[in-house]
Amino acid sequence: MNELAQETSPYLLQHANNPVNWKAWNTNSLSEAKEKNQLVIISIGYSACHWCHVMEHESFEDEAVAQTMNAHFINIKVDREEHQNVDAVYMKAVQIMTGHGGWPLNIIALPDGRPVYGGTYFRKEEWINVLEQLQELYKTNPEKMIEYAEKLHKGIAAISIIKKQKTNTVLEQKALEPLILKWKKSFDLEFGGMARAPKFMMPNNYQFLLRYGFQTNDSELLDFVNLTLTKMAYGGLFDTIDGGFSRYSVDMKWHIPHFEKMLYDNGQLVSLYADAYKLTKNPLFKEVIEKTLSFISRELTDESNGFYCALDADSLNEKQHLEEGAFYVWQKATLQELLKEDFELFSEVFNINDFGFWEHGNYVLIQNKSLEEIAVLNKITISELESKKKAWETILFLEREKRSKPRLDDKCLTSWNGIMLKGFVDAFKALKDKSYLTIALNNADFIIKNLWSSDGNLLHNYKNGKSSINGYLEDYCFVIDGFIGLYEVTFDEKWLHNANQLTDYCLEHFFDENSGFFTFSSNLDEALIAEHYETEDNVIPASNSVMANNLLLLSIYFHNSYYEKVALQMLQNIIPKIDYPSAYSNWLLTFLNFGEQNKELAICGEDALKFSSLSNEKYLPHIILAGSETESNLPFLKNRFKNDETLFYVCQNKTCDVPKNNFEEVSNELKFSH
């Protein structure tokens, strides 16, 4: 029988009525495979995955397919967002077997979980044929299958092993110059981003490029990041009506997205646009931040202050059939009816023409000119056009709300909540909207109350008051990062002590002395067929790269030389391996934090928070901030407080200058003199 109705994952529940006898990933399911000596189908996807839905409809809802699967296999459905460790290991297997990966990810494995065959999307007849052939082979010649599984298992284990480097690489910024020169060759100088399609946003790439361009006074890099963020904000990747970014665009101009909206993308992009706004004061970037956070608050926030995972790409169209993008697209006649005499001007702004056309008479709104340019061309003031644009968006928002909304993945993941928490903190720094800080603090309390157990470990998932999965390294690293961010804007040291406690837990249960890295899963968890170390930055930064930076920051706050030593060793392990920097951009941000331009600023006195706010609104990525309005026992701040005076301490390389009491003087000292 199908057992998925007992689960909380929206993705698993989507499959609860399939005729396939699905089981969830757990020790009982794997034990049953061994007891019955049956091959295992491990089918991995997530709720917002379009092709996962297609394969479900074509195959897993089909009686003939179900008959084949149920007769000979133990069938396990996995939500990759809940079990990223399982997904990572089997993704490696499929990449070895086929040279590529993706979702849905479908694995056929021996009863002990070692894979023998795999791929992504299979058509119905192909899927049946594969299963029948593998079952026949296992019945007639199991030795051949076991031999192949052993070879593949060795391959998976080999690419999972990380050896500690014995080098003491000197972290000099000039070492980055050849990497940046190489990177620049792949820039798309017309639409921003990389010169290829599909286009993923990769926020940590642009966080690094923005900072590196700023610190080296590289106007070419700064212009490129500004171009990229502007073109992304023009749509249709960005939903100008309701806020929020889709996961990626299928074309070069950021126009037609894969329409699902993921929490992790939006959290990181808010942080990126907040940094860019600090530097440029570009009102478009402010608009993106405000619209995105409004979307998160309205559509992806749980009543207990947790953040939901995603909105699906698919929604019901007028014929009540699920269709990708149905919620977001517009027909020309509809727009003409809604906008009346403003339609022509609207069309110029949002390209209801060949540039904005998608397919089947549908348009996806996209700008390709600034409002300033359009205002001049139409002989109206910029304020008038901005006012019209807001009014149009309100009209379309209200009309769109009448449509069937995309399906919601309403589970909360700890790691993604940490990312979004940091997004709200960074938006508060840039825009000083106190509601953003309130939301961040409420979310932090949600994490502590619901996802941090009395045994000291974090839990990975939450839904309907239930958490069932022990936390992964990414849960710890992003929550720690978020807590450090909260300290920077509140100077409430409990956030640093919480971050410190979680870090020590990671060192005890995730750190591998032999490799010098943290494993993705805790040593308290059931071992998988291979260990997984997450070291390459992707659409989400690698958990090890985030942990390295956390360790560095906490080593400064707590004067903890061991933290610093571990972080430095991790960086020295990685730097010699970097060939293409886009896969290591978050490591490179940590590299810069070890650089000669990095400094610390301690603000101590009754006006500490006032001056921290003035510091936080500036783009000072090379400054680590600390402070206190009262006497503090934090090692970095100890004995630095004086009554009736606010003092500023600028420190570098474990040495602090004589304290000053003039903020303007200190601000000038912290700026770069290019």
C-alpha positions in Angstrom: 0.0 0.0 0.0 1.0 3.6 -0.5 2.2 4.9 2.9 2.8 8.6 2.0 -0.5 9.9 3.5 1.3 9.6 6.9 3.9 12.2 5.9 4.0 16.0 6.2 6.1 16.9 3.2 3.9 18.5 0.5 5.9 16.7 -2.2 5.3 13.3 -0.6 1.6 14.1 0.0 1.3 15.0 -3.8 2.1 11.3 -4.4 -0.1 9.9 -1.6 -2.9 8.8 -4.0 -0.6 7.2 -6.6 -1.3 3.4 -7.2 2.5 2.9 -6.6 3.1 1.4 -3.1 5.3 4.3 -2.1 7.2 4.4 1.2 9.1 7.3 2.8 12.9 7.2 3.3 13.5 5.6 6.7 15.2 2.6 8.2 12.1 0.5 8.1 11.8 0.9 4.3 15.5 0.0 3.7 15.3 -2.9 6.1 12.3 -4.3 4.3 14.3 -4.3 1.0 17.0 -6.4 2.6 14.6 -8.8 4.2 12.7 -9.4 0.9 15.9 -9.2 -1.2 14.2 -6.8 -3.6 15.7 -4.0 -5.7 14.9 -0.5 -4.5 13.5 2.4 -6.5 14.6 5.7 -5.0 12.7 8.5 -6.7 13.8 12.0 -5.6 12.1 15.4 -6.4 10.6 18.4 -4.8 7.2 20.1 -4.8 8.0 23.0 -7.1 9.7 20.7 -9.7 7.8 20.9 -13.0 9.2 17.7 -14.6 8.6 15.8 -11.3 4.9 16.5 -11.8 5.1 15.5 -15.5 6.6 12.1 -14.6 4.1 11.6 -11.8 1.2 12.2 -14.2 2.6 10.0 -17.0 4.0 7.2 -14.9 3.4 7.1 -11.2 -0.4 7.7 -11.7 -0.5 4.9 -14.3 -1.8 1.4 -13.2 0.5 -0.5 -15.6 3.6 1.3 -14.3 2.5 0.8 -10.7 1.9 -2.9 -11.3 5.6 -3.3 -12.5 6.9 -1.2 -9.7 4.9 -2.9 -7.0 5.5 -6.5 -8.2 9.3 -6.4 -7.9 10.6 -3.3 -6.1 10.5 -1.5 -2.8 9.5 2.0 -3.9 10.8 5.0 -1.9 9.8 8.6 -2.5 12.2 11.2 -1.3 11.7 15.0 -0.9 15.1 16.3 -1.8 14.6 19.4 0.3 14.0 17.2 3.4 16.8 14.7 2.7 19.5 16.7 0.9 22.1 14.1 2.1 20.3 11.3 0.3 19.9 13.5 -2.8 23.5 14.5 -2.8 24.9 11.0 -2.7 22.6 9.6 -5.4 23.1 12.7 -7.6 26.8 11.8 -7.6 25.9 8.3 -8.7 23.8 9.5 -11.6 26.4 12.1 -12.7 29.0 9.3 -12.8 26.6 7.0 -14.8 25.2 9.6 -17.2 27.4 12.7 -17.1 24.5 15.0 -15.9 21.9 15.3 -13.2 18.7 17.0 -12.3 15.2 16.3 -11.0 13.3 14.1 -10.9 16.2 11.9 -9.9 15.4 8.2 -10.2 17.7 5.5 -8.9 17.5 1.7 -8.9 19.6 0.2 -6.1 20.4 -3.1 -4.6 18.6 -4.0 -1.3 21.5 -2.4 0.6 21.0 0.9 -1.1 24.0 0.8 -3.5 22.9 2.1 -6.9 23.0 0.1 -10.1 21.1 2.4 -12.5 19.8 5.9 -12.6 18.7 8.9 -14.5 16.4 11.9 -14.4 13.1 12.1 -16.3 11.9 8.8 -18.0 9.0 8.5 -20.4 6.4 5.9 -19.4 7.4 3.1 -21.8 11.1 3.7 -21.3 10.6 3.5 -17.5 8.7 0.2 -17.7 11.4 -1.3 -20.0 14.2 -0.2 -17.7 12.6 -1.8 -14.7 11.7 -5.1 -16.4 15.2 -5.5 -17.7 16.9 -4.7 -14.4 14.5 -7.1 -12.5 15.3 -9.8 -15.0 19.0 -9.3 -14.6 18.8 -9.3 -10.9 16.9 -12.6 -11.0 19.2 -14.4 -13.5 22.6 -12.8 -13.0 22.7 -10.9 -9.7 26.5 -11.3 -9.5 26.9 -9.0 -12.5 24.7 -6.4 -10.9 26.6 -6.6 -7.6 29.9 -6.3 -9.3 28.8 -3.1 -11.1 27.4 -1.7 -7.9 30.7 -2.3 -6.1 32.6 -0.4 -8.8 30.1 2.5 -8.8 30.2 2.6 -5.1 34.0 3.0 -5.1 33.6 5.8 -7.6 31.1 7.6 -5.4 33.3 7.1 -2.4 36.4 8.4 -4.3 34.8 11.7 -5.4 33.5 12.1 -1.9 36.9 11.9 -0.2 38.6 15.2 0.6 42.3 15.2 1.6 43.7 17.8 3.9 46.3 20.0 2.2 49.7 20.3 3.9 50.2 23.7 2.3 50.3 27.0 4.1 48.9 29.0 1.2 49.6 32.7 1.8 46.2 34.5 1.3 47.3 37.4 -0.8 44.5 39.3 -2.7 46.6 39.5 -5.9 46.1 35.7 -6.2 42.6 36.5 -7.3 43.5 38.6 -10.3 43.9 35.8 -12.8 40.7 34.2 -11.6 38.8 37.4 -12.2 40.3 37.9 -15.6 39.2 34.4 -16.6 35.7 35.0 -15.1 35.2 38.2 -17.0 35.4 36.3 -20.3 32.1 34.6 -19.6 30.1 37.8 -18.7 27.1 38.8 -20.8 27.6 42.5 -21.3 24.2 43.1 -22.9 21.8 41.5 -20.3 24.2 40.8 -17.4 24.8 37.4 -15.8 26.8 34.7 -17.6 26.7 34.5 -21.4 24.6 31.3 -21.5 21.1 30.0 -21.0 19.4 28.9 -18.9 20.4 31.7 -16.5 20.5 31.1 -12.8 20.9 34.2 -10.5 23.8 32.8 -8.3 23.6 35.6 -5.7 26.8 34.7 -4.0 28.7 35.3 -7.3 27.5 38.9 -7.4 28.0 39.4 -3.7 31.7 38.6 -4.3 32.0 40.5 -7.5 30.4 43.6 -6.0 32.7 43.5 -3.0 35.9 42.7 -5.1 35.0 45.5 -7.5 34.5 47.9 -4.6 37.7 47.0 -2.8 39.8 47.1 -6.0 38.1 50.1 -7.5 37.3 48.0 -10.6 34.6 50.0 -12.4 34.2 47.3 -15.0 33.1 44.8 -12.4 30.9 47.3 -10.6 29.2 48.3 -13.8 28.6 44.6 -14.7 27.0 43.8 -11.3 24.8 46.9 -11.6 23.8 45.8 -15.2 23.0 42.3 -14.0 20.9 43.4 -11.0 19.1 46.0 -13.2 18.2 43.5 -16.0 17.2 40.8 -13.4 14.9 43.4 -11.8 13.3 44.3 -15.1 11.5 40.9 -15.3 10.0 38.5 -16.1 12.4 36.6 -13.7 11.3 39.2 -11.1 7.6 39.5 -10.6 7.1 43.2 -10.7 3.4 42.9 -9.8 3.7 40.9 -6.6 7.4 40.8 -5.8 9.8 37.8 -5.6 12.1 36.1 -8.0 11.6 32.8 -9.9 14.3 30.2 -9.8 15.9 30.9 -13.2 15.2 32.1 -16.7 15.3 29.8 -19.7 16.6 32.5 -22.0 19.5 35.0 -22.1 17.5 38.1 -21.2 16.1 37.0 -17.8 12.6 37.0 -19.5 10.9 33.6 -19.3 11.4 32.0 -15.9 10.9 28.5 -14.7 8.1 30.0 -12.7 8.6 28.5 -9.2 9.5 31.0 -6.5 11.9 29.5 -3.9 12.6 30.9 -0.5 16.3 30.4 -0.6 16.7 32.4 -3.9 14.7 35.3 -2.5 16.4 35.5 0.8 19.9 35.7 -0.8 18.7 38.1 -3.5 17.3 40.5 -0.8 20.7 40.5 0.8 22.4 41.1 -2.5 20.1 44.0 -3.5 20.5 45.5 0.0 24.3 45.6 -0.4 24.0 47.0 -3.9 21.5 49.6 -2.7 23.9 50.8 0.0 26.5 51.4 -2.6 24.4 52.9 -5.4 21.2 54.2 -3.8 19.5 53.0 -7.0 15.7 53.3 -6.3 15.0 50.3 -8.5 17.0 48.1 -6.0 15.0 49.5 -3.1 11.8 48.7 -5.0 13.0 45.1 -5.5 13.7 44.7 -1.8 10.4 46.1 -0.7 8.3 44.2 -3.1 10.1 40.9 -2.4 9.8 41.2 1.3 6.1 42.1 1.0 5.7 38.9 -1.1 7.5 36.8 1.5 5.4 38.3 4.3 2.1 37.8 2.5 2.6 34.4 0.7 5.4 32.5 2.4 5.1 33.3 6.1 3.6 30.8 8.6 1.4 32.1 11.5 4.1 31.0 13.9 6.7 33.2 12.1 8.4 30.5 10.1 9.0 30.9 6.3 7.5 28.4 3.8 9.6 26.8 1.1 8.2 27.7 -2.2 5.4 28.4 -4.7 5.0 25.9 -7.5 5.7 26.7 -11.1 2.3 25.2 -12.1 -1.2 26.5 -11.4 -4.7 25.9 -12.8 -5.4 27.7 -16.0 -8.9 28.8 -17.2 -9.7 25.2 -18.2 -8.7 24.0 -14.7 -5.6 22.2 -16.0 -2.3 22.5 -14.3 -0.1 24.7 -16.5 3.4 26.2 -15.9 3.2 29.9 -15.5 -0.6 30.2 -15.9 -0.8 32.5 -12.9 1.8 35.0 -14.2 1.1 35.5 -18.0 -1.1 38.0 -19.7 -3.1 38.1 -22.9 -3.0 41.4 -24.9 -6.8 41.7 -25.0 -7.0 41.4 -21.2 -4.4 44.1 -20.7 -6.2 46.4 -23.1 -9.5 45.9 -21.2 -7.9 46.6 -17.8 -5.6 49.5 -18.7 -7.8 51.3 -21.3 -6.3 54.5 -22.5 -3.0 53.8 -20.7 -2.5 50.5 -22.6 -0.1 52.0 -25.2 2.2 53.6 -22.6 2.0 50.4 -20.5 3.0 48.4 -23.6 6.1 50.6 -24.0 7.1 50.1 -20.4 6.4 46.3 -20.2 7.0 45.4 -23.9 3.6 44.0 -25.0 5.4 43.4 -28.3 7.8 40.9 -29.9 10.3 41.5 -27.1 7.9 40.6 -24.3 6.0 37.8 -26.2 6.3 34.2 -24.9 4.0 31.7 -26.6 0.3 30.9 -27.2 -0.7 34.5 -27.2 0.9 35.0 -23.8 3.1 37.9 -22.7 5.5 37.9 -19.7 6.0 41.5 -18.4 9.6 42.7 -18.9 11.2 46.1 -19.1 14.2 46.9 -21.4 14.4 50.6 -20.9 14.5 52.7 -17.7 11.5 54.8 -16.7 13.6 57.9 -17.2 14.2 57.0 -20.9 10.5 56.3 -21.4 9.4 59.5 -19.6 11.6 61.6 -21.9 10.4 59.8 -25.0 6.8 60.4 -24.0 7.3 64.0 -22.8 6.0 63.3 -19.3 7.7 63.7 -15.9 9.4 60.7 -14.2 7.2 61.1 -11.2 4.0 60.9 -13.3 5.3 57.7 -15.0 6.3 56.2 -11.7 2.8 57.0 -10.3 1.2 55.3 -13.4 3.4 52.3 -13.1 2.3 51.8 -9.4 -1.3 52.2 -10.4 -1.0 49.7 -13.2 0.7 47.1 -11.0 -2.1 47.5 -8.4 -4.8 46.9 -11.1 -3.0 43.8 -12.4 -2.3 42.5 -8.9 -6.0 42.7 -8.0 -7.0 41.0 -11.3 -4.4 38.3 -10.8 -5.6 37.5 -7.3 -8.8 36.2 -8.9 -6.8 33.4 -10.6 -6.0 30.1 -9.0 -2.7 30.5 -7.2 0.3 28.2 -7.6 0.5 25.4 -5.2 2.3 26.2 -1.9 5.0 24.1 -0.3 4.2 24.9 3.3 6.9 23.1 5.1 9.6 25.2 6.9 13.2 24.3 6.4 15.7 25.5 9.0 18.5 26.4 6.6 16.2 28.4 4.3 14.7 30.2 7.3 18.2 31.2 8.3 18.9 32.5 4.8 15.6 34.5 4.8 16.2 35.8 8.3 19.5 37.2 7.1 17.7 38.8 4.1 15.4 40.7 6.5 18.4 41.8 8.6 20.3 43.0 5.6 17.2 44.9 4.3 16.9 46.5 7.7 20.5 47.6 7.6 20.0 49.2 4.1 16.5 50.7 4.4 16.1 51.1 8.2 12.5 49.8 8.1 12.0 48.6 11.7 9.3 46.1 10.6 12.1 44.1 8.9 14.0 43.8 12.1 10.8 42.7 13.9 10.2 40.0 11.4 13.8 38.8 11.7 13.6 38.6 15.5 10.3 36.8 15.3 11.7 34.3 12.9 14.8 33.7 15.1 12.4 33.0 18.0 10.5 30.6 15.9 13.8 28.7 15.1 14.8 28.6 18.7 11.4 27.5 19.9 10.5 24.9 17.2 13.8 23.8 15.6 16.5 23.8 18.4 16.0 20.8 20.6 16.8 20.5 24.3 19.7 18.1 23.3 21.5 20.9 21.5 20.8 19.9 18.0 18.9 21.7 15.3 16.0 20.0 13.4 15.8 20.3 9.7 12.1 20.6 9.0 8.8 21.8 10.5 5.2 21.5 9.6 2.0 21.4 11.6 4.0 21.6 14.8 6.1 18.5 13.9 9.8 18.2 13.1 11.1 14.8 12.1 14.6 15.1 10.6 17.9 15.8 12.4 19.6 18.9 11.2 22.3 19.0 8.5 25.3 21.2 8.4 23.5 23.8 6.2 20.9 24.2 8.9 23.6 25.2 11.4 25.7 27.4 9.1 22.8 29.6 7.9 21.2 29.9 11.4 24.6 30.9 12.8 25.0 33.4 10.0 21.6 34.8 10.7 22.2 35.1 14.4 25.5 36.9 13.8 23.6 39.3 11.5 21.0 39.9 14.3 23.9 40.8 16.7 25.3 43.3 14.2 22.0 45.3 14.3 20.9 44.9 17.9 24.2 44.4 19.8 22.3 41.8 21.9 25.0 39.4 22.8 22.6 36.5 23.2 22.7 36.1 19.4 26.5 35.6 19.5 26.3 33.2 22.3 23.6 31.2 20.5 25.8 31.2 17.4 28.8 30.1 19.5 26.9 27.2 21.0 25.7 25.9 17.6 29.2 26.2 16.3 30.6 24.1 19.1 27.9 21.5 18.4 29.0 21.4 14.8 32.7 20.9 15.8 31.6 18.0 17.9 29.2 16.2 15.5 30.1 17.3 12.0 33.8 18.2 11.9 36.2 15.6 10.3 39.8 16.2 11.5 41.2 14.0 8.7 39.8 16.2 5.9 39.7 19.5 7.7 36.0 19.9 6.6 32.6 19.4 8.1 30.5 16.5 6.9 27.0 17.4 5.6 25.3 14.9 8.0 25.8 14.6 11.8 27.7 11.6 13.2 24.6 10.8 15.1 22.7 10.0 11.9 22.4 6.6 10.1 25.4 6.4 7.7 24.6 6.5 4.0 26.5 4.6 1.3 29.1 7.4 1.1 30.0 10.5 3.2 29.1 13.8 1.7 31.1 17.0 2.1 29.5 20.1 0.6 32.4 22.3 -0.7 31.3 23.8 -4.0 29.1 26.9 -4.0 26.0 26.6 -6.1 22.6 28.4 -6.1 23.0 28.1 -2.3 26.6 28.7 -1.0 28.3 25.5 0.2 27.7 24.8 3.9 31.4 24.5 4.5 32.2 27.9 2.9 29.5 29.5 5.2 30.9 27.7 8.2 34.4 28.9 7.5 33.3 32.5 7.5 31.2 32.0 10.6 34.3 30.5 12.4 36.4 33.5 11.4 33.8 36.1 12.7 33.3 34.2 15.9 37.0 33.8 16.4 37.2 37.6 16.5 34.3 38.2 18.8 35.4 35.5 21.2 39.2 35.6 20.7 39.0 31.9 19.8 42.2 31.0 18.0 41.0 27.4 17.3 38.1 28.7 15.3 40.4 30.9 13.3 42.8 28.0 12.7 40.0 25.7 11.4 38.7 28.4 9.1 42.1 29.2 7.7 42.9 25.5 7.1 39.5 25.1 5.3 40.4 28.0 3.1 43.9 26.7 2.4 42.4 23.3 1.4 40.1 25.0 -1.1 42.2 27.8 -2.7 44.6 25.6 -4.6 41.7 23.7 -6.2 39.9 26.8 -7.6 39.9 26.7 -11.3 36.6 28.4 -12.1 35.7 31.0 -9.4 31.9 31.0 -9.9 31.8 27.6 -8.1 33.8 29.0 -5.1 32.6 32.6 -4.8 31.5 32.3 -1.2 34.9 30.9 -0.3 36.4 33.9 -2.1 34.3 36.2 0.1 35.9 34.5 3.2 39.3 34.9 1.5 38.6 38.7 1.4 37.7 38.6 5.1 41.2 37.2 5.8 42.7 40.0 3.6 44.8 43.0 4.5 41.9 45.4 3.9 39.7 43.8 6.5 39.2 45.7 9.8 37.0 45.5 12.9 35.0 48.4 14.4 33.9 48.4 18.0 31.5 51.0 19.1 31.1 51.3 22.9 28.9 53.8 24.7 25.3 54.8 25.2 25.0 55.9 21.6 26.4 52.6 20.2 23.3 51.5 18.4 22.7 55.0 16.8 26.2 54.9 15.3 26.0 51.2 14.4 22.9 52.1 12.3 24.9 54.8 10.5 27.6 52.2 9.9 25.2 49.5 8.7 23.6 51.7 6.1 27.0 52.2 4.4 28.5 49.6 2.1 31.5 48.5 4.2 31.9 44.8 3.5 35.4 44.8 4.8 34.3 45.9 8.3 33.3 43.5 11.1 31.1 45.4 13.5 30.7 45.0 17.3 29.5 47.2 20.1 27.8 47.7 23.4 25.7 50.3 25.2 26.9 49.0 28.6 29.9 47.2 30.0 30.4 44.0 28.1 32.2 40.7 28.9 32.5 39.7 25.3 36.2 39.2 24.8 36.5 41.6 21.9 34.7 44.4 23.8 36.0 43.8 27.4 37.2 46.9 29.2 36.3 49.2 26.3 33.2 50.9 27.8 33.4 54.3 29.5 30.5 56.1 31.1 29.2 59.3 29.4 31.3 58.7 26.3 30.9 56.8 23.0 34.2 55.5 21.8 35.2 54.0 18.5 37.9 51.4 18.2 39.3 50.5 14.8 41.2 47.2 14.9 43.2 45.2 12.4 45.4 42.1 12.7 44.6 41.8 16.4 45.8 45.3 17.1 43.5 48.3 17.9 44.2 52.0 17.4 43.7 54.5 20.2 40.0 55.0 20.6 38.4 58.0 19.0 35.2 59.8 19.9 34.5 61.4 16.4 32.4 59.2 14.2 33.1 61.2 11.0 36.8 60.8 11.5 36.4 57.1 12.0 34.2 56.8 9.0 36.8 58.5 6.8 39.5 56.1 8.2 37.4 53.1 7.2 36.9 54.2 3.6 39.3 53.0 0.9 41.7 55.5 -0.6 41.9 54.2 -4.1 
